[in-house]
Amino acid sequence: MGERGTTYWTAALLGAITLCFLPEAHALGGSLGRAEFELGDLLYENPLGTEEDIEDVIIESSEEGQPRISFENGRMRLASDVHFLFWFPQDFPDNIAISWEFLPEVDDGLAMFWFCAKGRDGEDLFDPALQVRTGDYAQYNRGDINAYHVAYFRRNPWDDPHINTVNLRKSHGHELVAKGPNPIPNIDCVREYVDEPYRLQLIKSGPTIRMSINDIVVLEWEDEGEYWEDGKIGFRQMANLAAEYADLTVHEVIRLDE
Protein backbone atom coordinates (compact mmCIF):
# COMPACT_ATOMS: atom_id res chain seq x y z
CA MET A 1 0.00 0.00 0.00
CA GLY A 2 1.39 3.41 -0.98
CA GLU A 3 1.87 6.46 1.22
CA ARG A 4 -1.50 7.91 0.17
CA GLY A 5 -3.42 4.77 1.04
CA THR A 6 -1.57 4.28 4.32
CA THR A 7 -2.24 7.82 5.51
CA TYR A 8 -5.87 7.69 4.44
CA TRP A 9 -6.60 4.46 6.27
CA THR A 10 -4.57 5.57 9.29
CA ALA A 11 -6.88 8.57 9.64
CA ALA A 12 -9.92 6.33 9.31
CA LEU A 13 -8.51 3.80 11.80
CA LEU A 14 -7.84 6.51 14.36
CA GLY A 15 -11.46 7.56 14.07
CA ALA A 16 -12.63 3.99 14.60
CA ILE A 17 -10.32 3.48 17.61
CA THR A 18 -11.62 6.67 19.17
CA LEU A 19 -15.09 5.13 19.27
CA CYS A 20 -13.84 3.02 22.15
CA PHE A 21 -12.69 6.00 24.19
CA LEU A 22 -15.38 8.63 23.72
CA PRO A 23 -17.72 8.37 26.74
CA GLU A 24 -20.47 10.42 25.09
CA ALA A 25 -20.76 7.93 22.23
CA HIS A 26 -21.76 5.21 24.68
CA ALA A 27 -23.84 7.38 27.02
CA LEU A 28 -25.92 8.83 24.21
CA GLY A 29 -25.81 6.21 21.53
CA GLY A 30 -25.53 2.86 23.26
CA SER A 31 -23.35 0.05 21.93
CA LEU A 32 -22.30 0.28 18.29
CA GLY A 33 -22.94 -2.19 15.50
CA ARG A 34 -25.64 -4.20 17.28
CA ALA A 35 -28.19 -4.72 14.52
CA GLU A 36 -27.64 -6.71 11.34
CA PHE A 37 -29.02 -5.54 8.01
CA GLU A 38 -28.93 -6.36 4.33
CA LEU A 39 -29.95 -4.20 1.39
CA GLY A 40 -33.17 -4.97 -0.48
CA ASP A 41 -34.69 -3.35 -3.55
CA LEU A 42 -33.42 -0.07 -4.91
CA LEU A 43 -36.12 2.55 -4.29
CA TYR A 44 -34.43 5.67 -5.66
CA GLU A 45 -31.18 6.73 -7.27
CA ASN A 46 -29.82 10.07 -8.38
CA PRO A 47 -26.27 10.56 -9.70
CA LEU A 48 -26.35 14.28 -8.82
CA GLY A 49 -24.14 14.84 -11.84
CA THR A 50 -26.06 17.33 -13.99
CA GLU A 51 -28.64 20.10 -13.72
CA GLU A 52 -31.29 17.69 -14.97
CA ASP A 53 -30.71 15.49 -11.92
CA ILE A 54 -31.91 18.24 -9.56
CA GLU A 55 -34.75 19.80 -11.57
CA ASP A 56 -37.32 18.82 -8.94
CA VAL A 57 -35.41 19.59 -5.72
CA ILE A 58 -36.77 22.23 -3.35
CA ILE A 59 -34.29 24.69 -1.88
CA GLU A 60 -35.05 26.71 1.24
CA SER A 61 -32.73 29.69 1.51
CA SER A 62 -32.87 33.29 2.71
CA GLU A 63 -31.23 34.65 -0.44
CA GLU A 64 -32.02 34.14 -4.09
CA GLY A 65 -29.19 32.46 -5.95
CA GLN A 66 -27.96 30.71 -2.81
CA PRO A 67 -26.61 28.12 -2.75
CA ARG A 68 -24.35 28.37 -5.77
CA ILE A 69 -24.69 25.07 -7.60
CA SER A 70 -22.21 23.77 -10.15
CA PHE A 71 -21.18 20.40 -11.51
CA GLU A 72 -17.56 19.31 -11.49
CA ASN A 73 -15.93 15.91 -11.84
CA GLY A 74 -19.37 14.35 -12.35
CA ARG A 75 -20.47 15.61 -8.93
CA MET A 76 -22.71 18.40 -7.66
CA ARG A 77 -20.92 21.21 -5.84
CA LEU A 78 -22.82 23.29 -3.28
CA ALA A 79 -21.42 26.52 -1.83
CA SER A 80 -23.25 29.32 -0.07
CA ASP A 81 -22.90 32.46 2.01
CA VAL A 82 -26.09 31.58 3.93
CA HIS A 83 -27.58 28.48 5.54
CA PHE A 84 -29.91 26.41 3.36
CA LEU A 85 -31.87 23.16 3.02
CA PHE A 86 -31.80 21.13 -0.18
CA TRP A 87 -34.84 18.84 -0.15
CA PHE A 88 -35.79 15.97 -2.41
CA PRO A 89 -39.55 15.98 -3.13
CA GLN A 90 -40.21 12.27 -2.64
CA ASP A 91 -41.52 10.74 0.57
CA PHE A 92 -39.58 7.70 1.67
CA PRO A 93 -40.89 4.90 3.92
CA ASP A 94 -39.32 3.45 7.02
CA ASN A 95 -36.75 0.64 6.76
CA ILE A 96 -34.37 2.22 4.27
CA ALA A 97 -30.64 2.67 3.72
CA ILE A 98 -29.65 6.04 2.25
CA SER A 99 -26.18 6.41 0.78
CA TRP A 100 -24.30 9.23 -0.92
CA GLU A 101 -20.82 10.50 -1.72
CA PHE A 102 -19.43 13.57 0.03
CA LEU A 103 -16.19 15.49 -0.45
CA PRO A 104 -15.57 18.68 1.56
CA GLU A 105 -13.45 21.48 0.14
CA VAL A 106 -12.95 23.71 3.19
CA ASP A 107 -12.75 23.40 6.97
CA ASP A 108 -15.58 25.83 7.54
CA GLY A 109 -19.32 25.42 8.09
CA LEU A 110 -21.35 22.29 8.60
CA ALA A 111 -23.01 19.51 6.58
CA MET A 112 -26.18 17.79 7.78
CA PHE A 113 -28.55 15.16 6.46
CA TRP A 114 -32.27 15.39 7.35
CA PHE A 115 -34.67 12.44 7.16
CA CYS A 116 -38.19 11.42 8.19
CA ALA A 117 -39.16 15.06 7.75
CA LYS A 118 -42.85 16.00 7.81
CA GLY A 119 -45.32 18.23 9.66
CA ARG A 120 -45.80 17.64 13.37
CA ASP A 121 -49.40 16.55 12.71
CA GLY A 122 -48.42 14.34 9.78
CA GLU A 123 -48.68 17.00 7.06
CA ASP A 124 -46.55 16.85 3.96
CA LEU A 125 -43.34 18.80 4.51
CA PHE A 126 -44.40 21.32 1.88
CA ASP A 127 -47.99 21.72 2.98
CA PRO A 128 -48.75 25.45 2.52
CA ALA A 129 -50.31 25.51 5.98
CA LEU A 130 -46.86 25.03 7.54
CA GLN A 131 -44.61 27.94 8.42
CA VAL A 132 -42.33 29.38 5.76
CA ARG A 133 -38.76 28.10 6.11
CA THR A 134 -35.67 29.86 4.75
CA GLY A 135 -32.73 27.87 6.11
CA ASP A 136 -32.60 29.28 9.65
CA TYR A 137 -32.09 26.38 12.07
CA ALA A 138 -34.76 27.49 14.54
CA GLN A 139 -37.41 27.15 11.81
CA TYR A 140 -36.61 23.44 11.63
CA ASN A 141 -35.94 22.32 15.19
CA ARG A 142 -38.39 24.67 16.91
CA GLY A 143 -40.95 25.10 14.14
CA ASP A 144 -43.83 22.89 13.08
CA ILE A 145 -42.00 19.88 11.62
CA ASN A 146 -40.62 16.61 12.97
CA ALA A 147 -37.40 15.05 11.68
CA TYR A 148 -34.11 13.47 12.55
CA HIS A 149 -30.91 15.18 11.43
CA VAL A 150 -27.30 14.09 11.56
CA ALA A 151 -24.41 16.55 11.36
CA TYR A 152 -21.59 14.55 9.79
CA PHE A 153 -19.11 17.33 8.97
CA ARG A 154 -18.80 20.01 11.68
CA ARG A 155 -16.22 22.76 11.25
CA ASN A 156 -17.80 25.83 12.81
CA PRO A 157 -15.65 28.12 15.00
CA TRP A 158 -17.47 26.97 18.15
CA ASP A 159 -16.94 23.26 17.44
CA ASP A 160 -14.21 21.46 19.39
CA PRO A 161 -11.12 21.51 17.11
CA HIS A 162 -9.50 18.56 18.91
CA ILE A 163 -12.04 15.93 17.90
CA ASN A 164 -14.64 16.08 15.17
CA THR A 165 -17.87 14.31 16.03
CA VAL A 166 -20.95 13.13 14.18
CA ASN A 167 -24.05 14.40 16.02
CA LEU A 168 -27.57 12.99 15.72
CA ARG A 169 -30.53 15.06 16.89
CA LYS A 170 -34.27 14.53 17.02
CA SER A 171 -36.71 17.34 16.23
CA HIS A 172 -39.10 18.92 17.09
CA GLY A 173 -36.64 20.17 19.66
CA HIS A 174 -32.87 20.23 19.82
CA GLU A 175 -32.23 16.95 21.61
CA LEU A 176 -28.77 15.49 21.03
CA VAL A 177 -29.48 11.77 21.11
CA ALA A 178 -26.23 10.21 19.89
CA LYS A 179 -22.76 11.14 18.77
CA GLY A 180 -19.54 9.48 17.75
CA PRO A 181 -16.13 10.43 16.35
CA ASN A 182 -15.77 11.35 12.70
CA PRO A 183 -13.04 9.67 10.63
CA ILE A 184 -12.95 12.51 8.05
CA PRO A 185 -9.65 14.33 8.77
CA ASN A 186 -8.84 18.02 8.38
CA ILE A 187 -9.10 19.49 4.91
CA ASP A 188 -5.33 19.61 4.33
CA CYS A 189 -5.18 15.85 4.76
CA VAL A 190 -8.23 15.37 2.52
CA ARG A 191 -6.65 17.44 -0.25
CA GLU A 192 -3.31 15.67 -0.09
CA TYR A 193 -4.31 12.07 0.42
CA VAL A 194 -7.97 11.50 -0.47
CA ASP A 195 -8.59 10.81 -4.15
CA GLU A 196 -12.24 9.77 -3.94
CA PRO A 197 -15.26 11.12 -2.05
CA TYR A 198 -16.28 9.61 1.25
CA ARG A 199 -19.17 7.15 1.10
CA LEU A 200 -21.80 7.81 3.73
CA GLN A 201 -24.64 5.50 4.65
CA LEU A 202 -27.59 6.14 6.92
CA ILE A 203 -29.84 3.25 7.94
CA LYS A 204 -33.28 3.99 9.38
CA SER A 205 -35.17 0.88 10.49
CA GLY A 206 -37.95 1.32 13.01
CA PRO A 207 -36.38 2.83 16.14
CA THR A 208 -32.83 2.07 14.94
CA ILE A 209 -30.63 4.69 13.28
CA ARG A 210 -27.10 3.86 12.15
CA MET A 211 -24.55 6.11 10.47
CA SER A 212 -21.45 4.86 8.65
CA ILE A 213 -18.61 6.63 6.86
CA ASN A 214 -16.59 4.48 4.47
CA ASP A 215 -18.06 1.38 6.14
CA ILE A 216 -17.00 2.52 9.63
CA VAL A 217 -20.03 2.60 11.92
CA VAL A 218 -19.74 5.92 13.75
CA LEU A 219 -23.01 5.81 15.67
CA GLU A 220 -26.04 3.64 16.26
CA TRP A 221 -29.03 4.65 18.34
CA GLU A 222 -32.37 3.20 19.36
CA ASP A 223 -35.21 5.70 19.73
CA GLU A 224 -37.05 4.50 22.83
CA GLY A 225 -39.81 7.09 22.50
CA GLU A 226 -42.28 7.77 19.71
CA TYR A 227 -40.06 7.36 16.67
CA TRP A 228 -40.55 9.03 13.31
CA GLU A 229 -41.11 6.68 10.38
CA ASP A 230 -41.55 8.11 6.88
CA GLY A 231 -40.98 11.51 5.32
CA LYS A 232 -38.65 13.52 3.14
CA ILE A 233 -34.86 13.68 3.01
CA GLY A 234 -32.48 16.52 2.32
CA PHE A 235 -29.02 18.05 2.66
CA ARG A 236 -28.33 21.07 4.84
CA GLN A 237 -25.23 23.23 4.73
CA MET A 238 -24.30 26.11 6.95
CA ALA A 239 -22.74 29.22 5.46
CA ASN A 240 -19.17 29.07 4.13
CA LEU A 241 -19.01 25.34 3.51
CA ALA A 242 -18.26 24.20 -0.03
CA ALA A 243 -18.64 20.49 -0.76
CA GLU A 244 -19.35 18.00 -3.52
CA TYR A 245 -22.09 15.36 -3.54
CA ALA A 246 -22.82 12.43 -5.83
CA ASP A 247 -24.52 9.07 -6.27
CA LEU A 248 -27.48 9.32 -3.90
CA THR A 249 -29.28 5.99 -3.50
CA VAL A 250 -32.11 4.75 -1.31
CA HIS A 251 -32.55 1.01 -0.78
CA GLU A 252 -35.04 -1.00 1.15
CA VAL A 253 -33.27 -2.44 4.17
CA ILE A 254 -34.01 -5.79 5.78
CA ARG A 255 -33.20 -6.40 9.44
CA LEU A 256 -31.75 -9.85 10.03
CA ASP A 257 -31.43 -10.04 13.81
CA GLU A 258 -35.14 -9.97 14.73
N, C-alpha and C positions, 0 to 999 in steps of 0.2 A: 504494500500500500504506500502511495506517495505521500509527500509532506502535506499536500492539500487534504487528502482523505484522512490522514492521521489527525490533523488539527481539527477538522470538522467533527469527526467522531469523538475526539477527546472532549470537545465542548458539549456535545450531546450527552456523553457519558457522565460528565460532571453534573449536568442537570439531573440525570436519573439518580445518581448517588445522593444528591441533595434531598431527594424525596424522603430518604430515610432519616434525615436530620432536621427537618423543618417541622416543629411541633404543630404549627397552625394547620398544616396539611392533614394531620391526623385528627386534630380536635374538630375541625370544621368538616372535613370531607370523609372521614372514616378510612377504612383500609382500602388500598388501591388494587385494581385489577381483579375484583371479586367475581363479577359476572362473566359469563361466556356467551359470545354472540357469533353469528355468521350472517353474511350478506345474502339478501334475497333478491327480488326483482328490482331492476332499475326503474325508478319512478320519474326521474327528471335528470337532464344533463344540459349543461350550458358551457361551451368552451370559453366564453368571455374574451373572445379574440377579435371581434369586430363590432362596429356600431350596430349592425343588425342583431347581434346577440343580446343587446340591452334595450331594444326598442320599447319594450313594455315595462321596464322597471319604473319605480316611483321614487323620486328623490325628495327628501324633506330637508330644506336648507333655508337659512335666513337671507341668503343673497343669491340673486339670479346669476347663473354662470358658474356657481360653485356647487359641487366640486368641478375642477378641471379634469376632463376625461380624455385620455388618449390611449392609443394602442401601439405597444412596442413589443418586439420579440414574441408576437403571438399572444400577448397578455394584455389585460386591461390595467391601465395606470390611473390611480385616483390621487389627486392632490388638492388641498383646499386651505383657504385662510380662515374658514369657519367650520364649526362642527356640522355634521350632516348624517342622515340615515339614507341608505341605499336599499330599498325594499324590492323583493321579487313579488309579483302579484298573486302567485298561486298560494292556496292553502295546502299545507302538508299534514298528513295524519300523524298519530303517535307511532312509535316503533319504527324509527328511521335512523339511518346513518348518513350524515351530511359530510361531504369532503370537498376540500378546495386547496388550491395552491396559493401561497402567500410569500412575497419577497419584499421586505422593507428596504427603503432607500436612505432613511435618515433616522437618527436617534432622537426623535422629537414627536410628541403627540401620542396617540393611543389608537389601537384597532380592537374593535369588538365584533362579536357575532350575536345577533338576536334571533330567538326562535320561540315557537309557540305563542306568537304575538296576536292578540285579539282584544276586543273591548272587554271591560270588566264584567259586563253582563252578557257576554257571548257574542257581541256584535262583530261584524267584519271589521278588520283593522282600519279600513277606509270608509266606514260608514260616515256619511256627512253629519250625523248627529254628534259624533265625537269631537273633542276639542281639536283645533288646528295645531299642528306640530311643525316646528321649523328647525329641528336639530338640537335644541336646548335640552340638556339631560333631564331637568326637572319635569319637562312635559311628558317624559316617558316613564320615569320611575315614581312620579308623584301625580301623574295625570289620571286618565280614565282608561288605561289599558293594562293588561296583564302580559307578562312575558318572562322568559329567562334570558340572561345575557352574560356572555363570557368575554372578559377582556384578556386577550392572548398576546398582546404586544403593548407594554405600558412603559412609556418613556417621557412622562410629564415631569416638570421640575420638582414636583412634590413627591414623586415616587422614590422609593428607596433605591439609590444607585448601586448598592452592594449586592442585591439579589433581585432579579426580575421574576415576578410571580404571575401566574395565570389566576385570575379572580372570577368566580362564578357568583352571580347575584340573582335574586328572585324579586320580580316586581309584580304587582304594585308594591312600592316600598323600595328600600335601599339595602336590603338584608344581604350581607356577605355570607354565603352558605358553604363555600368551599374554596380552597386555593392550594396551589402547588407551584413548585419552581418551574421556570421556563427555560428550556434548553437552547433557545435562540440567543446567540451571543451578541455583543455590541456590534454596531454597524461596521466598524473598521474590520473586524474579523469576518463578517458576512461578505464584505466587498472583496477581501483578499482570498478567502478560502472557499466560499460557497458558490458553486457554479449553477445550481438548480434551485428553484423555489422550495420552500418548506411545504410538506404535505400535512394538512390539518384534517382531523376527523372528529366529528362530534356525534356521539350516539345518544339518542333519546328514546328510552324504552320504559314506558310506565313511569314509575318514580325514579328510575335510574338515569343519571346523566354521566357520561364519560367523555373526557377530552384527551386526544392524543396529538402529538406533534412528531412527525417522522416515526410513527409506530411506538413512540415512548408515551405510555399513559401518564399524564401529568396530574389528572384529578379524576376521581369518581365519587359521586354523591347520590344518596338516596333521599328523596323528598318524603319525609314522614308526615307531611300535612296534606292539604288538598293540592294535588299536583296538576299542573297545566298539561294538556294533551296535544291538541292540534293548533294550527295557526300559521302565520306567515313567518318568513325568515328574511334576514337582511344584514348587510354590513354597516357598521358605524365607524367613522373616523373622527377623531378630534383634530382641531386646527393644527396645521404645520406638518402633519404626517404626510409623506408620499410613499405609496406602496403599489405593488403589482399583484394582480389576482388572475387566476385562470382555472379552468377545468373544474367547475362546480358540478357535483353529482349528488343525487339523493337516492339512496337505496332503501328498500324495505330491509329491516333487520329482524333476525329471528333469535330469540334468547334460548340457549341450550341447557341452562342449569336449573330450569324450573320443572 
